[in-house]
Amino acid sequence: MISGDHLRRIAFWSHELPEQEFERARRGIVEKSYAKGAYVFHRGDRFDAWTGVSEGLLKIAAISRSGKAVTLAGMRTGGWFGEGTVLKNELRQYDLVALRDTRLALMERATFMWLFENSVGFNRFLVRQLNERLGQFIAFVEYDRSLDAAARLARSIAWLFNPVLYHKPDPHLEISQEEAGLLSGLSRQMANKSLQTLEKKGLLRIEHGGITVLDAERLSRYGA
């Protein structure tokens, strides 16, 4: 169980809940830490918790039938995910890897289902999130097939600043060149080159230990 103040800090959706629903959510969440490089779960695992990133950076990935590693999405502090799997009560269809030391908030399935069945505010959030996720995964298929390296990196970073998924995200993101490459399927060298290209275009600023996004909208359309 986590405190109410902590839940409000890590879960913007909790602000829409009346007191009874908020307390039910709070009592159903615990936190767990994962070291850099650790697998939170593998494809085919049973992992029933709806998951939020209290702090850190994750990669959602899969291995194709040909053996190619495919990054599906990145997840930064403030993001919540996995509602589709929890709703369908199925095994995980992807791998989840911590790209840096990460702390996760885990809501047990029973609490999630109670909120789903009883909370108007929670369901409004889920509809918005599921709709945005659908657009995200359709877009990633397009990126992988039609965009060059700089554009793929730009779009991958832009999703980490999506205001629906993260709600007023901090324009500064702590991320290394290696991590940026892992999120977009690029080598560290290619990620470095692509970041420099995007910086020259005035879309972001490379800083020590991370980047600051200067124009998220243009970043999301780069390469179109």
GROMACS elastic network, one bead per residue, 0.5 to 0.9 nm:
[ bonds ]
;  ai    aj funct       b0    kb
    1    26     6  0.62557   500
    1    28     6  0.62572   500
    1    29     6  0.52488   500
    1    30     6  0.50069   500
    1    31     6  0.80275   500
    2     5     6  0.85291   500
    2     6     6  0.66704   500
    2     7     6  0.67925   500
    2    26     6  0.59489   500
    2    27     6  0.68744   500
    2    28     6  0.84277   500
    2    29     6  0.63049   500
    2    30     6  0.61278   500
    2    31     6  0.76651   500
    2   105     6  0.89465   500
    3     6     6  0.52503   500
    3     7     6  0.62971   500
    3     8     6  0.88058   500
    3    26     6  0.68637   500
    3    27     6  0.85645   500
    4     7     6  0.51141   500
    4     8     6  0.63125   500
    4     9     6  0.87484   500
    4    22     6  0.80800   500
    4    23     6  0.77195   500
    4    26     6  0.64689   500
    5     8     6  0.52391   500
    5     9     6  0.64062   500
    5    10     6  0.89634   500
    6     9     6  0.50781   500
    6    10     6  0.63497   500
    6    11     6  0.84619   500
    7    10     6  0.53369   500
    7    11     6  0.56915   500
    7    12     6  0.83801   500
    7    14     6  0.71697   500
    7    22     6  0.89185   500
    7    25     6  0.87096   500
    7    26     6  0.66873   500
    7    29     6  0.87994   500
    8    11     6  0.54572   500
    8    12     6  0.63201   500
    8    13     6  0.83018   500
    8    14     6  0.61188   500
    8    15     6  0.66286   500
    9    12     6  0.70754   500
    9    54     6  0.86604   500
    9    78     6  0.86211   500
   10    14     6  0.88629   500
   10    52     6  0.77232   500
   10    53     6  0.75980   500
   10    54     6  0.56046   500
   10    55     6  0.85566   500
   10    77     6  0.79581   500
   10    78     6  0.57221   500
   10    79     6  0.85552   500
   10   105     6  0.84341   500
   11    14     6  0.55832   500
   11    15     6  0.78154   500
   11    52     6  0.76025   500
   11    54     6  0.84347   500
   11    78     6  0.65875   500
   11    79     6  0.81187   500
   11    80     6  0.79724   500
   12    15     6  0.58205   500
   12    16     6  0.80647   500
   12    78     6  0.78654   500
   12   166     6  0.81230   500
   12   167     6  0.70534   500
   13    16     6  0.58273   500
   13    17     6  0.75834   500
   13   121     6  0.79764   500
   13   122     6  0.69439   500
   13   125     6  0.64793   500
   14    17     6  0.54379   500
   14    18     6  0.86951   500
   14    21     6  0.87487   500
   14    22     6  0.63985   500
   14    25     6  0.80768   500
   14   121     6  0.86076   500
   14   122     6  0.78454   500
   15    18     6  0.81255   500
   15    22     6  0.81891   500
   15   121     6  0.89492   500
   16    22     6  0.86285   500
   16   120     6  0.89332   500
   16   121     6  0.54053   500
   16   122     6  0.72101   500
   16   125     6  0.86625   500
   17    20     6  0.79134   500
   17    21     6  0.56936   500
   17    22     6  0.54046   500
   17   119     6  0.74830   500
   17   120     6  0.83633   500
   17   121     6  0.58947   500
   17   122     6  0.69750   500
   18    21     6  0.55648   500
   18    22     6  0.60043   500
   18    23     6  0.86772   500
   18   119     6  0.87999   500
   18   121     6  0.85149   500
   19    23     6  0.60990   500
   19    24     6  0.85694   500
   20    23     6  0.52953   500
   20    24     6  0.62950   500
   20    25     6  0.87583   500
   21    24     6  0.50229   500
   21    25     6  0.61867   500
   21    26     6  0.86048   500
   21   115     6  0.70558   500
   21   118     6  0.83981   500
   21   119     6  0.70345   500
   22    25     6  0.51300   500
   22    26     6  0.61488   500
   22    27     6  0.86890   500
   23    26     6  0.50195   500
   23    27     6  0.61354   500
   23    28     6  0.86098   500
   24    27     6  0.53707   500
   24    28     6  0.64123   500
   24   111     6  0.69188   500
   24   114     6  0.85569   500
   24   115     6  0.81195   500
   25    28     6  0.52682   500
   25    29     6  0.66562   500
   25   107     6  0.75773   500
   25   111     6  0.63675   500
   25   112     6  0.76429   500
   25   115     6  0.76119   500
   26    29     6  0.56074   500
   26    30     6  0.85148   500
   26   107     6  0.85545   500
   27    30     6  0.81678   500
   27   107     6  0.88468   500
   27   111     6  0.83743   500
   28   106     6  0.81070   500
   28   107     6  0.54570   500
   28   108     6  0.57390   500
   28   109     6  0.85739   500
   28   110     6  0.80451   500
   28   111     6  0.55939   500
   28   112     6  0.81473   500
   29    49     6  0.89299   500
   29   105     6  0.63098   500
   29   106     6  0.52940   500
   29   108     6  0.65121   500
   29   111     6  0.83860   500
   30   104     6  0.83391   500
   30   105     6  0.57420   500
   30   106     6  0.53726   500
   30   107     6  0.67176   500
   30   108     6  0.83959   500
   31    54     6  0.81670   500
   31   103     6  0.67362   500
   31   104     6  0.54483   500
   31   106     6  0.59075   500
   31   107     6  0.88077   500
   32   102     6  0.85281   500
   32   103     6  0.56750   500
   32   104     6  0.53924   500
   32   105     6  0.66646   500
   32   106     6  0.75292   500
   33   101     6  0.74595   500
   33   102     6  0.57721   500
   33   104     6  0.62555   500
   34    37     6  0.83241   500
   34    38     6  0.61629   500
   34    39     6  0.80504   500
   34    40     6  0.72197   500
   34    98     6  0.67474   500
   34   100     6  0.83617   500
   34   101     6  0.58775   500
   34   102     6  0.52391   500
   34   103     6  0.61885   500
   34   104     6  0.78818   500
   35    38     6  0.55326   500
   35    39     6  0.88338   500
   35    98     6  0.68388   500
   35    99     6  0.84304   500
   35   100     6  0.66230   500
   35   102     6  0.63889   500
   35   103     6  0.87297   500
   36    39     6  0.88840   500
   36    97     6  0.82453   500
   36    98     6  0.53548   500
   36    99     6  0.53338   500
   36   102     6  0.71290   500
   37    97     6  0.62958   500
   37    98     6  0.52897   500
   37    99     6  0.55926   500
   37   100     6  0.67237   500
   37   101     6  0.80641   500
   38    41     6  0.87558   500
   38    96     6  0.86429   500
   38    97     6  0.58131   500
   38    98     6  0.54869   500
   38    99     6  0.78993   500
   38   100     6  0.86958   500
   38   101     6  0.86536   500
   39    42     6  0.67620   500
   39    95     6  0.72699   500
   39    96     6  0.57917   500
   39    98     6  0.63790   500
   40    95     6  0.77535   500
   40    96     6  0.54273   500
   40    97     6  0.58472   500
   40    98     6  0.70631   500
   41    44     6  0.84944   500
   41    45     6  0.62572   500
   41    46     6  0.82462   500
   41    47     6  0.72245   500
   41    92     6  0.79822   500
   41    94     6  0.83155   500
   41    95     6  0.58981   500
   41    96     6  0.55868   500
   41    97     6  0.75236   500
   42    45     6  0.55956   500
   42    46     6  0.89037   500
   42    62     6  0.89164   500
   42    92     6  0.72766   500
   42    93     6  0.82038   500
   42    94     6  0.64487   500
   42    96     6  0.65186   500
   42    97     6  0.86005   500
   43    46     6  0.87952   500
   43    62     6  0.74166   500
   43    91     6  0.75171   500
   43    92     6  0.52190   500
   43    96     6  0.82165   500
   44    90     6  0.89158   500
   44    91     6  0.52352   500
   44    92     6  0.51833   500
   44    93     6  0.61338   500
   44    94     6  0.75692   500
   44    95     6  0.86068   500
   45    91     6  0.55589   500
   45    92     6  0.55804   500
   45    93     6  0.82802   500
   45    95     6  0.89430   500
   46    89     6  0.89603   500
   46    90     6  0.73678   500
   46    92     6  0.63488   500
   47    50     6  0.86384   500
   47    85     6  0.88298   500
   47    86     6  0.84556   500
   47    90     6  0.87131   500
   47    91     6  0.70354   500
   47    92     6  0.68256   500
   48    82     6  0.89139   500
   48    85     6  0.79067   500
   48    86     6  0.59643   500
   48    89     6  0.73407   500
   48    90     6  0.83683   500
   48    91     6  0.84039   500
   48    92     6  0.88932   500
   48   106     6  0.89697   500
   48   107     6  0.85255   500
   48   108     6  0.66987   500
   48   109     6  0.57298   500
   49    82     6  0.78860   500
   49    83     6  0.87607   500
   49    86     6  0.69831   500
   49   105     6  0.88811   500
   49   106     6  0.53471   500
   49   107     6  0.51162   500
   49   109     6  0.55017   500
   49   112     6  0.82736   500
   50    80     6  0.75142   500
   50    81     6  0.64979   500
   50    82     6  0.55283   500
   50    83     6  0.59451   500
   50    85     6  0.85015   500
   50    86     6  0.65351   500
   50   105     6  0.82359   500
   50   106     6  0.58156   500
   50   107     6  0.50532   500
   50   108     6  0.66472   500
   50   109     6  0.67774   500
   50   112     6  0.70689   500
   51    79     6  0.83966   500
   51    80     6  0.55276   500
   51    81     6  0.55597   500
   51    82     6  0.63665   500
   51    83     6  0.82007   500
   51   104     6  0.66373   500
   51   105     6  0.57067   500
   51   107     6  0.63372   500
   52    55     6  0.89166   500
   52    77     6  0.79587   500
   52    78     6  0.67116   500
   52    79     6  0.56210   500
   52    81     6  0.64692   500
   52    82     6  0.89574   500
   52   103     6  0.87772   500
   52   104     6  0.56642   500
   52   106     6  0.65929   500
   52   107     6  0.82754   500
   53    56     6  0.65876   500
   53    57     6  0.76604   500
   53    58     6  0.83411   500
   53    75     6  0.74749   500
   53    76     6  0.65115   500
   53    78     6  0.54830   500
   53    79     6  0.55568   500
   53    80     6  0.64613   500
   53    81     6  0.88131   500
   53   102     6  0.75180   500
   53   103     6  0.63408   500
   53   105     6  0.61899   500
   53   106     6  0.89599   500
   54    76     6  0.87191   500
   54    77     6  0.56121   500
   54    78     6  0.61930   500
   54    79     6  0.81766   500
   54   102     6  0.77018   500
   54   103     6  0.54556   500
   54   104     6  0.52986   500
   54   105     6  0.60424   500
   55    76     6  0.74725   500
   55    78     6  0.75026   500
   55   101     6  0.82440   500
   55   102     6  0.55355   500
   55   103     6  0.51506   500
   55   104     6  0.69919   500
   56    75     6  0.84136   500
   56    76     6  0.61088   500
   56    77     6  0.56011   500
   56    98     6  0.77088   500
   56    99     6  0.78440   500
   56   100     6  0.61608   500
   56   101     6  0.60753   500
   56   103     6  0.63138   500
   56   104     6  0.82756   500
   56   174     6  0.87692   500
   57    74     6  0.73285   500
   57    75     6  0.57688   500
   57    77     6  0.66337   500
   57    97     6  0.87400   500
   57    98     6  0.61589   500
   57    99     6  0.55875   500
   57   100     6  0.59084   500
   57   101     6  0.77136   500
   57   102     6  0.63461   500
   57   174     6  0.87615   500
   57   175     6  0.81708   500
   57   179     6  0.87127   500
   58    73     6  0.85441   500
   58    74     6  0.57201   500
   58    75     6  0.50045   500
   58    76     6  0.65235   500
   58    96     6  0.68335   500
   58    97     6  0.55928   500
   58    99     6  0.53452   500
   58   100     6  0.74903   500
   58   102     6  0.77436   500
   58   183     6  0.86498   500
   59    71     6  0.69438   500
   59    72     6  0.76877   500
   59    73     6  0.61400   500
   59    75     6  0.63348   500
   59    95     6  0.80661   500
   59    96     6  0.58286   500
   59    97     6  0.52374   500
   59    98     6  0.64900   500
   59    99     6  0.66342   500
   59   182     6  0.77277   500
   59   183     6  0.63440   500
   60    70     6  0.88007   500
   60    71     6  0.60702   500
   60    72     6  0.54346   500
   60    73     6  0.51896   500
   60    74     6  0.60398   500
   60    75     6  0.76193   500
   60    94     6  0.66084   500
   60    95     6  0.58440   500
   60    97     6  0.66548   500
   60   183     6  0.85043   500
   61    69     6  0.70969   500
   61    70     6  0.55691   500
   61    72     6  0.51529   500
   61    73     6  0.70853   500
   61    74     6  0.87908   500
   61    94     6  0.57028   500
   61    95     6  0.51566   500
   61    96     6  0.64200   500
   61    97     6  0.78389   500
   61   183     6  0.89777   500
   62    68     6  0.83676   500
   62    69     6  0.59355   500
   62    70     6  0.53180   500
   62    71     6  0.65432   500
   62    72     6  0.72379   500
   62    93     6  0.78638   500
   62    94     6  0.50364   500
   62    95     6  0.57431   500
   62    96     6  0.87030   500
   63    66     6  0.79040   500
   63    67     6  0.57016   500
   63    68     6  0.55282   500
   63    70     6  0.59666   500
   63    71     6  0.87745   500
   63    94     6  0.81765   500
   63    95     6  0.85404   500
   64    67     6  0.51633   500
   64    68     6  0.51999   500
   64    69     6  0.64242   500
   64    70     6  0.69724   500
   65    68     6  0.73876   500
   69   185     6  0.82554   500
   70   184     6  0.89038   500
   70   185     6  0.70877   500
   71    74     6  0.78855   500
   71   140     6  0.89828   500
   71   182     6  0.75418   500
   71   183     6  0.61988   500
   71   184     6  0.66118   500
   71   185     6  0.63453   500
   72    94     6  0.86019   500
   72   137     6  0.70599   500
   72   140     6  0.70378   500
   72   141     6  0.87832   500
   72   183     6  0.81815   500
   72   184     6  0.86754   500
   73   136     6  0.82395   500
   73   137     6  0.78527   500
   73   140     6  0.80640   500
   73   156     6  0.74020   500
   73   159     6  0.83341   500
   73   160     6  0.89844   500
   73   183     6  0.67694   500
   73   184     6  0.82521   500
   74   156     6  0.74504   500
   74   157     6  0.83487   500
   74   159     6  0.79967   500
   74   160     6  0.69896   500
   74   183     6  0.57918   500
   74   184     6  0.85824   500
   75    78     6  0.83565   500
   75    79     6  0.60668   500
   75    80     6  0.81699   500
   75    81     6  0.85071   500
   75   159     6  0.89129   500
   75   160     6  0.67753   500
   76    79     6  0.58798   500
   76   160     6  0.65149   500
   76   166     6  0.84384   500
   76   173     6  0.84911   500
   77    80     6  0.88542   500
   77   102     6  0.88973   500
   77   166     6  0.81958   500
   77   169     6  0.89303   500
   78   165     6  0.82669   500
   78   166     6  0.57185   500
   78   167     6  0.81830   500
   78   169     6  0.80327   500
   79   160     6  0.87196   500
   79   165     6  0.62382   500
   79   166     6  0.55839   500
   79   167     6  0.89761   500
   80    83     6  0.83301   500
   80   105     6  0.88755   500
   80   129     6  0.89118   500
   80   165     6  0.76601   500
   80   166     6  0.83465   500
   81    84     6  0.81899   500
   81   129     6  0.86781   500
   82    85     6  0.54962   500
   82    86     6  0.63732   500
   82    87     6  0.87141   500
   82    92     6  0.87030   500
   83    86     6  0.50840   500
   83    87     6  0.59812   500
   83    88     6  0.85370   500
   83   112     6  0.85869   500
   83   126     6  0.78451   500
   83   130     6  0.81632   500
   84    87     6  0.52094   500
   84    88     6  0.62174   500
   84    89     6  0.84153   500
   84    90     6  0.89251   500
   84   130     6  0.79767   500
   85    88     6  0.51969   500
   85    89     6  0.57891   500
   85    90     6  0.56194   500
   85    91     6  0.71208   500
   85    92     6  0.66243   500
   85    93     6  0.82533   500
   86    90     6  0.69328   500
   86    91     6  0.89424   500
   86   109     6  0.65604   500
   86   112     6  0.80692   500
   86   113     6  0.83470   500
   87    90     6  0.81342   500
   87   109     6  0.85233   500
   87   112     6  0.86124   500
   87   113     6  0.74837   500
   87   116     6  0.88568   500
   88    91     6  0.89529   500
   89   109     6  0.87480   500
   90    93     6  0.85164   500
   92    95     6  0.76674   500
   97   100     6  0.89354   500
   98   101     6  0.66621   500
   98   102     6  0.62631   500
   99   102     6  0.78984   500
   99   179     6  0.65488   500
   99   182     6  0.83707   500
  100   175     6  0.89847   500
  100   179     6  0.84540   500
  107   110     6  0.84028   500
  107   111     6  0.67232   500
  107   112     6  0.65854   500
  108   111     6  0.55843   500
  108   112     6  0.64150   500
  108   113     6  0.88364   500
  109   113     6  0.60402   500
  109   114     6  0.85043   500
  110   113     6  0.52459   500
  110   114     6  0.61865   500
  110   115     6  0.87469   500
  111   114     6  0.50763   500
  111   115     6  0.62873   500
  111   116     6  0.85436   500
  112   115     6  0.52634   500
  112   116     6  0.61218   500
  112   117     6  0.86749   500
  113   117     6  0.60570   500
  113   118     6  0.84732   500
  114   117     6  0.51822   500
  114   118     6  0.59968   500
  114   119     6  0.79272   500
  115   118     6  0.51251   500
  115   119     6  0.50386   500
  115   120     6  0.83986   500
  115   122     6  0.64674   500
  115   123     6  0.78675   500
  116   119     6  0.60094   500
  116   120     6  0.80923   500
  116   122     6  0.66385   500
  116   123     6  0.60383   500
  116   126     6  0.85728   500
  117   120     6  0.85812   500
  117   123     6  0.84276   500
  118   122     6  0.85205   500
  118   123     6  0.86640   500
  119   122     6  0.52645   500
  119   123     6  0.62833   500
  119   124     6  0.87224   500
  120   123     6  0.52051   500
  120   124     6  0.62381   500
  120   125     6  0.87745   500
  121   124     6  0.51443   500
  121   125     6  0.64337   500
  121   126     6  0.87950   500
  122   125     6  0.51673   500
  122   126     6  0.62977   500
  122   127     6  0.88166   500
  123   127     6  0.61366   500
  123   128     6  0.86016   500
  124   127     6  0.53277   500
  124   128     6  0.64061   500
  124   129     6  0.86581   500
  125   128     6  0.52825   500
  125   129     6  0.60946   500
  125   130     6  0.85761   500
  126   129     6  0.50253   500
  126   130     6  0.59024   500
  126   131     6  0.83769   500
  127   130     6  0.52821   500
  127   131     6  0.61011   500
  127   132     6  0.85615   500
  128   131     6  0.53067   500
  128   132     6  0.62306   500
  128   133     6  0.86777   500
  128   164     6  0.72328   500
  128   165     6  0.85148   500
  129   132     6  0.51189   500
  129   133     6  0.60743   500
  129   134     6  0.86067   500
  129   164     6  0.68388   500
  129   165     6  0.62822   500
  130   133     6  0.50397   500
  130   134     6  0.61643   500
  130   135     6  0.87273   500
  131   134     6  0.52491   500
  131   135     6  0.65416   500
  131   136     6  0.87666   500
  132   135     6  0.51877   500
  132   136     6  0.62065   500
  132   137     6  0.88954   500
  132   162     6  0.89935   500
  132   164     6  0.72098   500
  132   165     6  0.73750   500
  133   137     6  0.62643   500
  133   138     6  0.85838   500
  133   165     6  0.82487   500
  134   137     6  0.54556   500
  134   138     6  0.62796   500
  134   139     6  0.85525   500
  135   138     6  0.52521   500
  135   139     6  0.60529   500
  135   140     6  0.86759   500
  136   139     6  0.51027   500
  136   140     6  0.62577   500
  136   141     6  0.89317   500
  136   159     6  0.75993   500
  137   140     6  0.50262   500
  137   141     6  0.65191   500
  137   142     6  0.88615   500
  138   141     6  0.54133   500
  138   142     6  0.67233   500
  138   143     6  0.89535   500
  139   142     6  0.51153   500
  139   143     6  0.62005   500
  139   144     6  0.87875   500
  139   155     6  0.88480   500
  140   144     6  0.61806   500
  140   145     6  0.86631   500
  140   152     6  0.85370   500
  140   155     6  0.84162   500
  140   156     6  0.81909   500
  141   144     6  0.54261   500
  141   145     6  0.65292   500
  141   146     6  0.87760   500
  142   145     6  0.53315   500
  142   146     6  0.59525   500
  142   147     6  0.76643   500
  143   146     6  0.55119   500
  143   147     6  0.51831   500
  143   148     6  0.82107   500
  143   151     6  0.78415   500
  143   152     6  0.57986   500
  143   155     6  0.78131   500
  143   156     6  0.89749   500
  144   147     6  0.64686   500
  144   148     6  0.85232   500
  144   152     6  0.72032   500
  144   184     6  0.89495   500
  144   185     6  0.89674   500
  145   148     6  0.89411   500
  147   150     6  0.80335   500
  147   151     6  0.57384   500
  147   152     6  0.58970   500
  147   223     6  0.67201   500
  147   224     6  0.82866   500
  148   151     6  0.54579   500
  148   152     6  0.61744   500
  148   153     6  0.87083   500
  148   223     6  0.76972   500
  149   152     6  0.51550   500
  149   153     6  0.61861   500
  149   154     6  0.85513   500
  149   184     6  0.83267   500
  149   185     6  0.88588   500
  149   186     6  0.72674   500
  149   190     6  0.73474   500
  149   191     6  0.77715   500
  149   194     6  0.66302   500
  150   153     6  0.51805   500
  150   154     6  0.60740   500
  150   155     6  0.87010   500
  150   190     6  0.83692   500
  150   191     6  0.76711   500
  150   193     6  0.79553   500
  150   195     6  0.71683   500
  150   197     6  0.70432   500
  150   198     6  0.71616   500
  150   222     6  0.83926   500
  150   223     6  0.79941   500
  151   155     6  0.61411   500
  151   156     6  0.84981   500
  151   194     6  0.81170   500
  151   198     6  0.87363   500
  151   219     6  0.83760   500
  151   220     6  0.87618   500
  151   221     6  0.83773   500
  151   222     6  0.56335   500
  151   223     6  0.51061   500
  151   224     6  0.83147   500
  152   155     6  0.52976   500
  152   156     6  0.61347   500
  152   157     6  0.86408   500
  152   184     6  0.62898   500
  152   185     6  0.85772   500
  152   186     6  0.89380   500
  152   222     6  0.86216   500
  152   223     6  0.83035   500
  153   156     6  0.50982   500
  153   157     6  0.61629   500
  153   158     6  0.84901   500
  153   180     6  0.73426   500
  153   181     6  0.75080   500
  153   183     6  0.79164   500
  153   184     6  0.54515   500
  153   185     6  0.84663   500
  153   186     6  0.80902   500
  153   191     6  0.72320   500
  153   194     6  0.70443   500
  153   195     6  0.77946   500
  154   157     6  0.53077   500
  154   158     6  0.60659   500
  154   159     6  0.88365   500
  154   184     6  0.88236   500
  154   194     6  0.82987   500
  154   195     6  0.81819   500
  154   198     6  0.73793   500
  154   203     6  0.87945   500
  154   219     6  0.54925   500
  154   220     6  0.65273   500
  154   221     6  0.82398   500
  154   222     6  0.64926   500
  154   223     6  0.85203   500
  155   159     6  0.63864   500
  155   184     6  0.86240   500
  155   219     6  0.64200   500
  155   220     6  0.50033   500
  155   221     6  0.71949   500
  155   222     6  0.71237   500
  155   223     6  0.88951   500
  156   159     6  0.55227   500
  156   160     6  0.70832   500
  156   180     6  0.84202   500
  156   183     6  0.67940   500
  156   184     6  0.59917   500
  156   220     6  0.82182   500
  157   160     6  0.53392   500
  157   161     6  0.71314   500
  157   180     6  0.77553   500
  157   183     6  0.82473   500
  157   184     6  0.84072   500
  157   213     6  0.87667   500
  157   216     6  0.87118   500
  157   219     6  0.79183   500
  157   220     6  0.80875   500
  158   161     6  0.53015   500
  158   162     6  0.66020   500
  158   213     6  0.84358   500
  158   216     6  0.58420   500
  158   217     6  0.77144   500
  158   218     6  0.88355   500
  158   219     6  0.58618   500
  158   220     6  0.50944   500
  158   221     6  0.88308   500
  159   162     6  0.50354   500
  159   163     6  0.88569   500
  159   165     6  0.83711   500
  159   216     6  0.88495   500
  159   220     6  0.73866   500
  160   163     6  0.87411   500
  160   165     6  0.80965   500
  160   166     6  0.75475   500
  160   169     6  0.81325   500
  160   173     6  0.87073   500
  161   164     6  0.87823   500
  161   165     6  0.79371   500
  161   166     6  0.67047   500
  161   167     6  0.84470   500
  161   168     6  0.79559   500
  161   169     6  0.57287   500
  161   170     6  0.78634   500
  161   171     6  0.73845   500
  161   213     6  0.84602   500
  161   216     6  0.68785   500
  162   165     6  0.55424   500
  162   166     6  0.60210   500
  162   167     6  0.74322   500
  162   168     6  0.82503   500
  162   169     6  0.75555   500
  162   216     6  0.82576   500
  163   166     6  0.51696   500
  163   168     6  0.54743   500
  163   169     6  0.65750   500
  164   167     6  0.54903   500
  164   168     6  0.83144   500
  165   169     6  0.89630   500
  166   169     6  0.55692   500
  168   171     6  0.86616   500
  169   172     6  0.83981   500
  170   173     6  0.71079   500
  170   212     6  0.86840   500
  171   211     6  0.82911   500
  171   212     6  0.54094   500
  171   213     6  0.52816   500
  171   214     6  0.73757   500
  171   216     6  0.85937   500
  172   210     6  0.71655   500
  172   211     6  0.57652   500
  172   213     6  0.64160   500
  173   209     6  0.85752   500
  173   210     6  0.55780   500
  173   211     6  0.54699   500
  173   212     6  0.61778   500
  173   213     6  0.79714   500
  174   208     6  0.88784   500
  174   209     6  0.57973   500
  174   211     6  0.65987   500
  174   212     6  0.87112   500
  175   178     6  0.81621   500
  175   179     6  0.60567   500
  175   180     6  0.65473   500
  175   209     6  0.62678   500
  175   211     6  0.68792   500
  176   179     6  0.51029   500
  176   180     6  0.61972   500
  176   181     6  0.85982   500
  176   208     6  0.88711   500
  176   209     6  0.61360   500
  176   210     6  0.58479   500
  176   211     6  0.84741   500
  177   180     6  0.50394   500
  177   181     6  0.61978   500
  177   182     6  0.86794   500
  177   187     6  0.89743   500
  177   188     6  0.58492   500
  177   189     6  0.81258   500
  177   191     6  0.60594   500
  177   192     6  0.58678   500
  177   195     6  0.81727   500
  177   209     6  0.89784   500
  177   210     6  0.81432   500
  178   181     6  0.51225   500
  178   182     6  0.62813   500
  178   183     6  0.88100   500
  178   186     6  0.86210   500
  178   187     6  0.73044   500
  178   189     6  0.83156   500
  178   191     6  0.73049   500
  178   192     6  0.83096   500
  179   183     6  0.62828   500
  179   184     6  0.87846   500
  179   188     6  0.80321   500
  179   191     6  0.89400   500
  180   183     6  0.52497   500
  180   184     6  0.64998   500
  180   185     6  0.85600   500
  180   186     6  0.79659   500
  180   188     6  0.78208   500
  180   191     6  0.64640   500
  180   192     6  0.86254   500
  180   195     6  0.89004   500
  181   184     6  0.52541   500
  181   185     6  0.56856   500
  181   187     6  0.54964   500
  181   188     6  0.54718   500
  181   189     6  0.83787   500
  181   190     6  0.74660   500
  181   191     6  0.50272   500
  181   192     6  0.81726   500
  182   185     6  0.52227   500
  182   186     6  0.62139   500
  182   187     6  0.74040   500
  182   188     6  0.80359   500
  182   191     6  0.88206   500
  183   186     6  0.78114   500
  184   187     6  0.89639   500
  184   191     6  0.83454   500
  185   191     6  0.89841   500
  186   189     6  0.80233   500
  186   190     6  0.59763   500
  186   191     6  0.58810   500
  187   190     6  0.51897   500
  187   191     6  0.60433   500
  187   192     6  0.85187   500
  188   191     6  0.50213   500
  188   192     6  0.60852   500
  188   193     6  0.86571   500
  189   192     6  0.51071   500
  189   193     6  0.63115   500
  189   194     6  0.86319   500
  190   193     6  0.50619   500
  190   194     6  0.60427   500
  190   195     6  0.85044   500
  191   194     6  0.50311   500
  191   195     6  0.60215   500
  191   196     6  0.85805   500
  192   195     6  0.51854   500
  192   196     6  0.63315   500
  192   197     6  0.87475   500
  193   196     6  0.52185   500
  193   197     6  0.63580   500
  193   198     6  0.88494   500
  194   198     6  0.62826   500
  194   199     6  0.85816   500
  195   198     6  0.50997   500
  195   199     6  0.60931   500
  195   200     6  0.86412   500
  195   204     6  0.80984   500
  195   205     6  0.86228   500
  195   206     6  0.74239   500
  196   200     6  0.62046   500
  196   201     6  0.86761   500
  196   205     6  0.87321   500
  196   206     6  0.77322   500
  197   200     6  0.52165   500
  197   201     6  0.64452   500
  197   202     6  0.89656   500
  198   201     6  0.50354   500
  198   202     6  0.65415   500
  198   203     6  0.56205   500
  198   204     6  0.63039   500
  198   205     6  0.83130   500
  198   219     6  0.82335   500
  198   222     6  0.89069   500
  199   202     6  0.51278   500
  199   203     6  0.57217   500
  199   204     6  0.50319   500
  199   205     6  0.54847   500
  199   206     6  0.68846   500
  200   203     6  0.76360   500
  200   204     6  0.83404   500
  200   205     6  0.87397   500
  201   204     6  0.79640   500
  202   205     6  0.74682   500
  202   214     6  0.70114   500
  202   215     6  0.77384   500
  203   212     6  0.89116   500
  203   213     6  0.63179   500
  203   214     6  0.52071   500
  203   215     6  0.51403   500
  203   216     6  0.72877   500
  203   218     6  0.69521   500
  203   219     6  0.60456   500
  204   211     6  0.67218   500
  204   212     6  0.55606   500
  204   215     6  0.68706   500
  204   216     6  0.84035   500
  204   219     6  0.82344   500
  205   210     6  0.88063   500
  205   211     6  0.55775   500
  205   212     6  0.51359   500
  205   213     6  0.64104   500
  205   214     6  0.70146   500
  206   209     6  0.85168   500
  206   210     6  0.64769   500
  206   212     6  0.66481   500
  206   213     6  0.88512   500
  207   210     6  0.53084   500
  207   211     6  0.52595   500
  207   212     6  0.72154   500
  208   211     6  0.77338   500
  213   216     6  0.61745   500
  213   219     6  0.83168   500
  214   219     6  0.86944   500
  215   218     6  0.55982   500
  215   219     6  0.61497   500
  215   220     6  0.87527   500
  216   220     6  0.61111   500
  216   221     6  0.87974   500
  217   220     6  0.52170   500
  217   221     6  0.66464   500
  217   222     6  0.87984   500
  218   221     6  0.51525   500
  218   222     6  0.59493   500
  219   222     6  0.51339   500
  219   223     6  0.88383   500
  220   223     6  0.88783   500
  221   224     6  0.57279   500
